[in-house]
Amino acid sequence: MTERPESVAPPAGRPAKAALAAWIGSALEYYDFFIYGTAAALVFNKIFFPASSPATGTLLALSTFGVGYVSRPLGALLLGHLGDKFGRKRVLLATLLLMGLSTVLVGCLPGYGTLGVAAPILLVALRLLQGLSAGGEQASANSMSLEHAPEHRRAYYTSFTLSGTQAGQILATAVFLPVAALPQDELLSWGWRVPFWLSAVVVLVGYYIRRSLEETPVFRSEVASGEVAKLPLAVLLRDHWADVLRVVVAALIASVSTIFTVYALSYAVNTVGLSRTPMLWVGVLANVAAVVAIPLWAKLSDRVGRKRLFIAGSLGCAILIFPYLGAVAAGSYLWIFVVGIGMFGVVYTATSAVWPSFYGEMFPARVRLSGTAIGTQIGFAISGFLPSIAVGVAGTGRGAWLGVAAFTAALCLVNVIAVATGKETYRVPTARLGLKDPAPDRREAGVPR
């Protein structure tokens, strides 16, 4: 692999604008994620699968939600290659438009009563396009913000991608709550469509911001020096397969999120018999706390490093998952809120704040987008199935929470091993990230911290 002969920093970028562009794309992605899942649970069985029994229709509707995960790895392969070959900006524009158009079109789809079997087929097709877009959105946003950021603030600026995910969930909740309260006839005729149409506003704002953003200084430097890989995927698999595998395993920390948002809610409502509303509010308040905590953790990471915060967050989740699920099993709303917000809104965000920079810093610019996209999407896809695996391992009884907590804690420990055996990257100059022989750290080079 060809390496730069010098550790010359690329020209200054536009970190604030890049962070805003990353934030708004992530907000749109998770706004879509949440409103689609809510609509699938509430109305899609009646609109797109009315010929089925209620139970079967609900199962089919929820299955269309999971279809999006099928195309995410494909999106990571395709968009990662394009981003490393033609630039981050083009991919950011493409993912934003594809996600926004697909979401708006879902809101325009006629139901089964109008199109027959073509209606659910078109719904699945649009969901596949959404997954394709999501497969490259977050990695391209992270690469863009990282490569625009000052060397001593890379974690802070890349953390806005993850802040956007929390904001998207909060926004989606705010939009869907009044819609879900509409009379049944109005909800099924036009009400459910409004949240999907509103995504067009986010797309227009995001497109304006991203269109006016310059390509990253790092990528422009790669183009000028002729170091852009013709086949980024081949270079990635040849020279950086171990880092891709490390990202896959590290990304399993997302299992904490799926257990918190999916398993705990289902266990609380269906097994313990708790009210759905307070359990939903735990998630909302935890996301509000996360919006505040993520940039603070990221700032600390720029001072003390990526690994120690990531490991601390993982170990904290491994411990706190026991009292959280125990509180759910006991039906203690007070401790559900206290421990749930503390674990997911504060401790888990120590990993969320760090990984956008930590994963990207494992790879050189020529394969950064591909490596981050492929590694994270495989890890996230595995994490998406973990609630089902956890239930299969622990069962569905009232005492099953202990087995699920132990299963989640074990995954956190596997994550700790993957992170602990990786290289610390926060002091490496941006131009030398991912290379086998990086330059001396930034303090020796006179770069401020």
C-alpha positions in Angstrom: 0.0 0.0 0.0 1.3 3.5 -0.9 1.7 5.8 2.1 2.2 9.5 2.3 5.9 10.4 2.5 5.2 13.2 4.9 2.6 14.0 7.6 1.5 17.2 6.1 -1.9 18.2 7.3 -4.5 18.9 4.6 -5.9 22.5 4.4 -8.5 23.7 6.9 -12.0 22.5 6.4 -15.5 23.7 7.3 -16.1 21.7 10.5 -19.3 23.4 11.7 -21.1 23.2 8.4 -19.9 19.6 7.9 -21.2 18.7 11.4 -24.6 20.3 10.6 -24.8 18.5 7.3 -24.1 15.2 9.1 -26.6 16.0 11.9 -29.5 16.7 9.5 -28.9 13.6 7.5 -28.9 11.4 10.6 -32.0 13.2 11.9 -33.8 12.4 8.7 -32.7 8.7 8.7 -33.9 8.0 12.2 -37.0 10.1 11.8 -37.8 7.8 8.9 -36.8 4.7 10.9 -39.1 5.6 13.7 -42.2 6.8 11.8 -42.0 3.7 9.5 -41.9 1.4 12.5 -44.7 3.2 14.2 -46.9 3.1 11.0 -46.1 -0.6 10.5 -47.3 -1.3 14.0 -50.4 0.9 13.9 -51.9 1.0 10.4 -49.9 -0.9 7.7 -51.7 -4.2 8.4 -55.1 -2.5 7.7 -53.9 -0.5 4.6 -51.6 -2.9 2.8 -52.6 -6.4 4.2 -56.4 -6.2 4.9 -57.1 -9.6 3.3 -55.0 -11.3 6.0 -56.1 -12.1 9.5 -55.3 -9.4 12.0 -52.4 -11.3 13.5 -51.0 -12.3 10.0 -51.5 -8.7 8.7 -49.5 -7.3 11.7 -46.7 -9.8 11.2 -46.5 -9.0 7.4 -46.5 -5.3 8.2 -43.7 -5.6 10.7 -41.8 -7.8 8.3 -41.7 -4.9 5.8 -39.9 -2.9 8.5 -37.2 -5.5 8.8 -36.7 -5.7 5.0 -34.8 -2.4 5.2 -32.0 -4.2 7.0 -31.5 -6.6 4.0 -30.3 -3.8 1.7 -28.2 -2.0 4.2 -25.0 -4.1 3.7 -25.5 -3.7 -0.1 -25.8 0.0 0.4 -22.6 0.0 2.4 -20.7 -1.9 -0.3 -22.0 0.3 -3.2 -22.0 3.7 -1.5 -18.8 3.1 0.3 -17.1 2.3 -3.0 -18.5 5.4 -4.6 -17.6 7.7 -1.7 -14.0 6.5 -1.6 -13.7 6.8 -5.4 -15.7 10.0 -6.2 -15.9 11.8 -2.9 -18.0 12.1 0.2 -20.2 15.0 -0.9 -21.7 13.1 -3.8 -22.7 10.2 -1.6 -24.1 12.6 1.0 -26.4 14.2 -1.6 -27.4 10.9 -3.0 -28.3 9.3 0.3 -30.3 12.3 1.4 -32.3 12.5 -1.8 -32.9 8.7 -2.0 -34.0 8.5 1.7 -36.2 11.5 1.4 -37.8 10.5 -1.9 -38.5 7.0 -0.7 -40.1 8.2 2.5 -42.3 10.7 0.8 -43.4 8.1 -1.8 -44.4 5.7 1.1 -46.8 8.5 2.2 -48.2 8.7 -1.3 -48.8 4.9 -1.8 -52.4 3.9 -2.5 -53.6 1.0 -0.3 -54.5 -2.6 -1.1 -58.0 -1.6 -1.8 -56.8 0.5 -4.8 -53.8 -1.3 -6.2 -54.3 -4.8 -4.9 -51.2 -6.9 -4.4 -49.1 -4.2 -6.1 -49.5 -2.0 -3.0 -47.5 -4.1 -0.6 -44.9 -4.9 -3.3 -44.3 -1.2 -3.9 -44.1 -0.7 -0.1 -41.4 -3.3 0.1 -39.5 -1.8 -2.8 -39.5 1.6 -1.2 -38.3 0.1 2.1 -35.4 -1.6 0.3 -34.4 1.8 -1.2 -34.5 3.3 2.3 -32.2 0.6 3.5 -29.9 1.1 0.6 -29.6 4.8 1.5 -29.2 4.1 5.2 -26.3 1.7 4.4 -24.1 4.6 3.3 -25.6 7.7 5.0 -24.0 7.5 8.4 -20.5 6.4 7.2 -20.4 9.1 4.6 -21.6 11.7 7.2 -18.9 10.6 9.6 -16.2 10.7 7.0 -17.2 14.1 5.9 -17.3 15.6 9.4 -14.1 13.9 10.5 -12.1 15.1 7.5 -13.3 18.7 7.8 -12.6 18.7 11.6 -9.5 20.2 13.3 -7.2 17.4 14.3 -7.7 18.1 18.0 -11.6 18.1 17.8 -12.4 15.2 15.5 -14.5 13.3 18.0 -16.6 16.4 18.9 -17.5 17.2 15.3 -18.2 13.7 14.2 -20.4 13.2 17.3 -23.1 15.4 15.7 -24.0 12.4 13.4 -25.1 10.5 16.5 -26.8 13.5 18.1 -28.8 13.6 14.9 -30.0 10.1 15.4 -31.4 11.0 18.9 -33.0 14.2 17.5 -34.6 12.2 14.7 -36.3 9.9 17.2 -37.5 12.8 19.4 -38.9 14.6 16.3 -40.6 11.5 15.1 -42.3 11.0 18.5 -43.4 14.6 18.5 -45.0 14.3 15.0 -46.6 10.9 15.4 -48.2 11.4 18.9 -51.0 13.8 17.6 -51.4 11.8 14.4 -51.9 8.6 16.4 -54.6 10.4 18.4 -56.8 11.0 15.4 -60.1 9.1 14.9 -59.5 5.7 13.3 -61.1 6.7 9.9 -59.0 9.8 9.6 -55.8 8.0 10.7 -56.3 5.3 8.1 -57.3 7.7 5.3 -54.8 10.5 5.5 -53.4 10.9 9.0 -50.7 8.3 8.8 -49.3 9.9 5.6 -48.5 13.3 7.2 -45.3 12.3 9.0 -44.0 10.8 5.8 -44.8 13.9 3.8 -43.2 16.1 6.4 -39.8 14.5 5.7 -39.7 16.5 2.5 -39.0 19.7 4.6 -36.0 18.0 6.2 -34.8 16.9 2.7 -35.0 20.4 1.3 -33.1 22.0 4.2 -30.5 19.2 4.2 -30.0 19.4 0.4 -29.3 23.1 0.6 -26.8 22.6 3.4 -25.0 19.7 1.8 -25.0 21.1 -1.7 -23.2 24.2 -0.6 -20.6 22.2 1.5 -17.2 21.7 -0.1 -15.6 18.3 -0.6 -13.3 17.4 2.3 -9.8 18.7 2.3 -8.5 15.2 2.9 -10.2 13.8 -0.2 -9.1 16.8 -2.3 -5.6 16.1 -1.1 -6.0 12.4 -2.1 -7.1 13.4 -5.6 -4.3 15.9 -6.0 -1.7 13.3 -5.1 -3.2 10.6 -7.2 -3.8 8.3 -4.3 -7.6 7.7 -4.8 -8.0 3.9 -5.1 -9.5 2.6 -8.3 -11.0 -0.3 -6.5 -11.4 0.7 -2.8 -13.1 -2.5 -1.8 -10.2 -4.6 -3.1 -7.7 -2.4 -1.2 -9.9 -2.6 1.9 -10.1 -6.4 1.9 -6.4 -6.7 1.1 -4.9 -4.3 3.6 -7.5 -3.5 6.2 -9.7 -6.6 6.7 -8.6 -6.9 10.4 -9.9 -3.3 11.0 -13.2 -4.1 9.3 -13.6 -7.1 11.5 -12.7 -5.0 14.6 -15.4 -2.5 13.7 -18.0 -5.3 13.2 -17.3 -6.7 16.7 -17.1 -3.2 18.3 -20.4 -2.2 16.6 -22.1 -5.0 18.6 -22.4 -2.5 21.3 -25.6 -1.5 19.4 -27.1 -4.6 21.0 -27.6 -2.5 24.2 -29.8 -0.2 22.2 -31.9 -3.0 20.7 -32.3 -4.7 24.0 -33.3 -1.4 25.6 -35.7 -0.2 22.9 -37.2 -3.5 21.7 -36.8 -6.3 24.2 -37.3 -4.3 27.4 -40.5 -2.7 26.0 -41.9 -6.0 24.8 -41.0 -7.7 28.1 -42.5 -4.9 30.2 -45.8 -4.7 28.4 -46.4 -8.3 27.3 -44.9 -10.3 30.2 -44.9 -8.0 33.2 -48.0 -6.2 32.3 -46.7 -2.6 32.6 -48.3 0.3 30.9 -47.0 1.1 27.4 -47.0 4.9 27.9 -44.4 5.3 30.7 -42.2 2.7 29.0 -42.2 4.8 25.8 -41.5 7.9 27.8 -38.4 6.3 29.2 -37.0 6.1 25.7 -38.0 9.7 24.9 -36.3 11.1 28.0 -33.2 8.9 27.5 -32.9 10.3 24.0 -33.2 13.8 25.4 -30.4 13.1 27.8 -28.3 11.6 25.0 -28.5 14.8 22.9 -26.9 16.6 25.8 -24.4 13.9 26.8 -23.0 12.9 23.4 -21.1 16.2 22.6 -19.8 16.3 26.2 -18.4 12.8 26.0 -16.9 13.6 22.6 -15.1 16.6 23.9 -13.7 14.5 26.7 -12.6 11.9 24.1 -10.6 14.5 22.3 -8.6 15.1 25.5 -8.2 11.6 26.9 -8.6 9.3 24.0 -11.2 7.0 22.3 -10.5 3.6 23.8 -10.8 4.4 27.5 -14.2 6.1 27.1 -15.5 3.4 24.8 -14.4 0.7 27.2 -15.9 2.6 30.2 -19.2 2.9 28.4 -19.3 -0.7 27.4 -18.5 -1.9 31.0 -21.0 0.5 32.4 -23.7 -1.0 30.2 -22.7 -4.5 31.1 -23.3 -3.6 34.7 -26.4 -1.4 34.4 -28.4 -3.8 32.2 -29.0 -6.0 35.3 -30.6 -3.3 37.5 -32.6 -1.9 34.5 -34.2 -5.2 33.5 -34.5 -6.1 37.2 -36.5 -2.9 37.7 -38.7 -3.7 34.8 -39.3 -7.2 36.2 -40.2 -5.7 39.6 -42.5 -3.2 38.0 -40.8 -0.2 39.7 -41.4 2.8 37.5 -39.2 5.0 39.5 -36.1 2.8 39.1 -37.0 2.1 35.5 -36.8 5.8 34.7 -33.7 6.4 36.9 -31.6 3.4 35.7 -33.0 3.5 32.1 -32.1 7.1 31.5 -28.8 6.7 33.3 -27.8 3.6 31.3 -29.1 4.6 27.8 -29.0 8.4 28.0 -25.7 8.8 29.8 -23.5 5.7 30.0 -24.3 4.1 26.6 -23.7 7.5 24.9 -20.0 7.4 25.9 -19.7 4.7 23.2 -22.0 6.6 20.8 -20.0 9.8 21.1 -16.7 8.0 20.4 -17.4 5.5 17.7 -17.9 7.9 14.7 -14.4 9.2 15.1 -12.8 5.9 16.4 -14.0 3.7 13.6 -13.2 6.3 10.9 -9.7 6.8 12.3 -8.9 3.2 11.9 -8.8 3.6 8.1 -6.8 5.8 5.7 -8.8 8.2 3.5 -8.7 6.0 0.4 -10.9 3.3 2.1 -12.4 5.2 5.1 -15.9 5.3 3.9 -16.0 1.7 2.7 -14.4 0.4 5.9 -16.7 2.3 8.2 -19.8 1.6 6.2 -19.3 -2.2 5.8 -18.0 -2.8 9.4 -20.8 -0.9 11.1 -23.7 -2.1 8.9 -22.7 -5.8 9.4 -22.4 -5.2 13.2 -25.7 -3.3 13.4 -27.5 -5.9 11.3 -26.3 -8.6 13.8 -27.4 -6.4 16.7 -30.8 -6.0 15.1 -31.4 -9.8 15.5 -30.1 -10.0 19.1 -33.4 -9.4 20.9 -34.8 -12.5 19.1 -31.6 -14.5 19.9 -31.8 -13.3 23.5 -35.4 -14.5 23.9 -34.5 -17.8 22.3 -31.7 -18.3 24.8 -33.5 -17.0 27.9 -37.1 -17.9 27.2 -40.2 -15.7 27.6 -41.1 -16.2 31.3 -41.1 -13.5 33.9 -37.7 -14.6 35.1 -36.1 -14.5 31.7 -34.8 -11.0 32.2 -31.8 -12.4 34.1 -30.6 -14.5 31.1 -31.1 -11.7 28.7 -29.1 -9.3 30.9 -26.3 -11.9 31.1 -26.4 -12.3 27.4 -26.2 -8.6 26.8 -23.4 -8.2 29.3 -21.4 -10.9 27.6 -21.7 -9.1 24.3 -20.4 -5.9 26.0 -17.4 -7.8 27.2 -16.7 -9.1 23.7 -16.9 -5.5 22.5 -14.4 -4.4 25.2 -11.9 -7.0 24.0 -12.2 -5.7 20.4 -11.7 -2.1 21.4 -8.9 -2.8 23.9 -6.8 -4.6 21.4 -7.1 -1.8 18.8 -4.8 1.2 18.4 -5.4 4.5 20.1 -5.9 7.1 17.4 -6.8 10.5 18.8 -3.3 11.8 18.6 -2.5 10.7 15.1 -2.5 13.5 12.5 -5.5 13.3 10.1 -3.3 12.8 7.1 -1.6 9.7 8.7 -4.7 8.0 10.0 -4.9 4.3 9.1 -1.4 4.0 7.8 1.0 1.4 9.1 3.6 3.9 10.1 1.8 7.0 11.4 3.7 10.1 12.2 4.5 11.2 15.8 1.5 12.2 17.8 0.2 15.7 17.5 1.7 17.0 20.7 5.2 16.3 19.3 4.2 18.0 16.0 3.1 21.1 17.8 -0.6 20.6 17.0 -2.9 22.0 19.9 -5.1 19.7 21.9 
